[in-house]
Amino acid sequence: MKKPKPFATEADLCKRFIASLPEGWVSYPETCSWDILLVRKADGLQIGIQAKLKLNTHVISQALEEHGRWSADRAGPDCRAVLVPWGEFGFELICKYIGVTIIHVKPESEFRSRLNPAFSPYLPSSEFGREDDWAEWAPAERHQLPDYIPDVVAGSPSPVQLTNWKIAALKIAVILEKRGYLLRSDFKHVGIDHRRWLPSGGGWLALDAGRYIKGRHFPQFPADYEKWRPEDPIGPLPLPEPTQEPLL
């Protein structure tokens, strides 16, 4: 009789791991090309994780840096890991040599206690963690985290991701809704290219006395103003006297 799989899908594997995380860690699913980007709250240490139901060279390769010397100054996580079901073994020596940690996850049916956690090894700097379980890659800079934790399922195939562009577009849409118009300086402030929005571009906006108002084809972006507004230096959305801006 064929032994049942501990996890039906990679999404189930990731869900079990995320649900078992100890205090002090935040998971960003499907972020910066990782199935899970794990962040330690205390100091921002990042662990990039690729998940697979089978431990093989493909998933190990996914966890490595790409582009050779051209990636030397690219952003990356402090540690790199692959996430697999408990019982998937065979590459431990190779992964330890190249600095990739293998995280083995137990299914919910397995007994769990403080000394028998849902996954192994323990995360770095945890009470029972061992330093030699994790190799630090010392990236030139860490990944820039999104303003929001993406509302997607980690490990799902081709997930719809909340990109930096979408976050900036949401902010533009909220500013327009709250103030009633936009200025070019608003696009600079949130860090998004204004050209796609102009009447000469996609027609999302219309020109009105030197200001931009909602056009006929303006997308219906979801608005979540309060989540980013308190940290945003744009202030109370000033209402300056409109001035005619050059059209070219």
C-alpha positions in Angstrom: 0.0 0.0 0.0 1.3 3.4 -1.0 2.2 5.6 1.9 0.1 8.8 1.9 1.9 12.1 1.3 2.4 14.3 4.4 1.2 17.3 2.4 -1.0 17.4 -0.7 0.4 20.6 -2.1 3.3 23.0 -1.6 0.7 25.5 -0.3 -0.3 23.1 2.4 3.4 22.7 3.3 3.9 26.4 3.6 0.7 26.9 5.5 1.8 24.4 8.1 5.2 26.0 8.5 3.8 29.6 8.7 1.2 28.5 11.3 4.0 27.0 13.4 6.3 30.0 13.5 7.4 31.2 16.9 6.8 34.7 18.2 9.1 37.4 16.8 8.9 36.3 13.1 6.9 37.7 10.2 6.3 35.8 7.0 5.9 37.6 3.7 4.5 35.0 1.2 5.5 35.2 -2.5 7.8 38.1 -1.9 11.0 39.1 -3.7 10.9 35.8 -5.7 10.8 33.7 -2.6 7.9 31.4 -1.7 8.3 32.8 1.8 10.5 35.7 3.0 10.8 35.3 6.7 11.8 38.4 8.8 12.9 38.5 12.4 11.3 41.5 14.1 14.1 42.1 16.5 16.7 43.1 13.9 15.2 42.6 10.5 17.2 39.4 9.7 15.8 37.8 6.6 15.5 34.2 5.5 14.6 33.5 1.9 12.7 30.1 1.6 11.8 28.0 -1.5 9.3 25.2 -0.9 9.0 21.9 -2.6 7.4 18.5 -1.8 10.5 16.8 -3.0 14.0 17.7 -2.0 16.0 17.9 -5.2 18.6 19.9 -7.0 16.0 22.1 -8.7 14.7 23.6 -5.4 18.3 23.9 -4.1 19.3 25.8 -7.2 16.3 28.1 -6.7 17.6 29.1 -3.3 21.1 30.1 -4.6 22.2 33.5 -5.9 22.0 34.0 -9.6 23.9 35.8 -12.3 27.4 35.1 -10.9 29.5 38.2 -10.2 26.7 40.4 -11.5 24.6 39.6 -8.5 27.3 40.6 -6.0 25.7 43.9 -5.0 22.1 42.8 -5.4 19.6 42.7 -2.5 19.1 39.4 -0.8 18.3 37.7 2.4 20.7 37.0 5.2 20.0 33.2 5.1 18.7 30.9 2.4 16.7 27.8 2.9 14.5 25.1 1.3 11.3 23.9 2.9 10.4 20.3 2.4 8.2 17.7 4.2 9.7 15.6 7.1 11.4 12.6 5.7 12.8 14.3 2.6 16.6 13.7 3.0 19.6 13.2 0.8 21.3 16.5 0.2 22.3 17.5 3.8 26.1 17.5 3.2 25.8 19.4 -0.1 23.4 22.0 1.3 25.5 22.5 4.4 28.6 23.0 2.3 27.0 25.7 0.1 25.2 27.4 2.9 21.5 26.4 2.3 19.5 25.2 5.3 17.0 22.4 4.8 13.8 23.0 6.9 11.9 19.7 7.4 8.2 20.2 8.3 6.1 17.6 10.1 2.4 17.2 9.3 -0.2 18.1 11.8 -0.7 14.4 12.7 2.8 14.4 14.3 3.1 15.0 18.0 4.3 18.5 18.8 5.8 19.9 21.9 8.3 22.6 23.0 11.1 20.1 22.4 9.5 18.5 19.4 8.4 21.4 17.2 6.6 21.3 13.9 9.7 21.8 11.9 13.5 21.4 12.2 16.0 23.0 12.6 15.0 25.8 15.0 15.2 29.3 13.6 18.3 31.3 14.3 18.6 32.9 17.8 15.7 30.9 19.1 16.0 29.3 22.6 17.2 26.0 21.3 18.7 27.1 17.9 22.2 26.2 16.9 24.4 28.7 15.0 25.8 26.1 12.7 22.3 25.3 11.3 22.3 28.6 9.5 24.8 30.2 7.2 24.7 34.0 6.7 25.3 35.2 3.2 26.0 38.8 4.2 24.2 40.5 1.2 25.1 44.0 0.1 21.6 44.9 1.2 18.5 43.1 2.4 15.4 42.8 0.3 13.1 45.9 0.5 10.0 44.8 2.2 6.6 45.7 0.8 4.4 48.2 2.7 1.8 45.4 3.0 2.2 41.7 3.8 0.9 40.2 0.5 -2.5 38.6 0.9 -1.6 35.5 -1.2 -1.0 31.9 -0.4 2.6 30.9 -0.1 3.6 28.1 -2.4 0.6 28.5 -4.7 1.4 28.3 -8.5 1.5 31.7 -10.3 0.0 33.8 -7.4 -1.3 37.3 -7.9 1.3 39.4 -6.1 1.0 42.8 -4.4 3.9 44.5 -6.1 5.4 47.9 -5.3 3.7 49.3 -8.3 0.3 48.2 -7.1 1.0 49.7 -3.7 2.0 53.0 -5.2 -1.0 53.0 -7.5 -3.3 52.3 -4.5 -1.8 55.4 -2.8 -2.4 57.5 -5.8 -6.0 56.4 -6.0 -6.5 57.2 -2.3 -5.0 60.6 -2.6 -7.3 61.3 -5.6 -10.3 60.1 -3.6 -9.5 62.0 -0.5 -8.4 65.3 -2.1 -10.3 65.2 -5.3 -7.4 65.9 -7.7 -3.7 65.1 -8.3 -0.6 67.0 -9.0 2.6 65.7 -10.6 4.4 66.0 -7.3 2.1 63.3 -5.9 3.5 60.8 -8.4 7.0 61.7 -7.4 6.1 61.4 -3.7 4.8 57.9 -3.9 7.4 56.8 -6.4 5.4 55.9 -9.5 5.8 56.9 -13.1 3.1 59.5 -14.0 3.0 58.9 -17.8 0.7 55.9 -17.8 -1.9 57.9 -15.9 -2.0 61.1 -18.1 -4.6 61.9 -20.7 -1.9 61.3 -23.4 -1.1 57.9 -21.9 -3.8 55.5 -20.8 -6.4 58.2 -20.2 -6.8 57.3 -16.6 -6.8 61.0 -15.6 -8.2 64.1 -17.2 -6.7 67.6 -17.1 -8.8 70.3 -15.2 -7.4 73.8 -14.6 -3.8 72.5 -14.2 -4.8 69.6 -12.0 -5.6 66.0 -12.7 -9.0 64.5 -12.0 -10.4 61.1 -12.5 -10.8 60.2 -16.2 -13.3 58.0 -17.9 -11.0 54.9 -17.9 -9.6 55.3 -14.3 -9.1 51.8 -12.8 -11.1 50.7 -9.8 -8.2 50.3 -7.4 -9.0 49.1 -3.9 -8.5 51.8 -1.3 -7.0 51.1 2.1 -6.0 54.6 3.2 -5.7 54.1 7.0 -3.1 51.3 6.7 -0.4 53.6 5.1 -1.6 57.1 5.8 -0.2 57.5 9.4 3.3 56.7 8.3 3.1 58.7 5.1 4.8 62.1 5.1 2.3 63.6 2.6 0.5 65.1 5.6 -3.1 66.3 5.5 -3.3 66.4 1.7 -2.8 70.2 1.2 -5.1 72.2 -1.1 -2.9 74.7 -3.0 -4.3 77.1 -5.5 -4.3 75.3 -8.9 -1.8 76.6 -11.4 -1.6 75.7 -15.1 1.1 73.2 -15.7 2.7 72.8 -19.2 1.1 70.2 -21.3 4.3 69.0 -22.9 
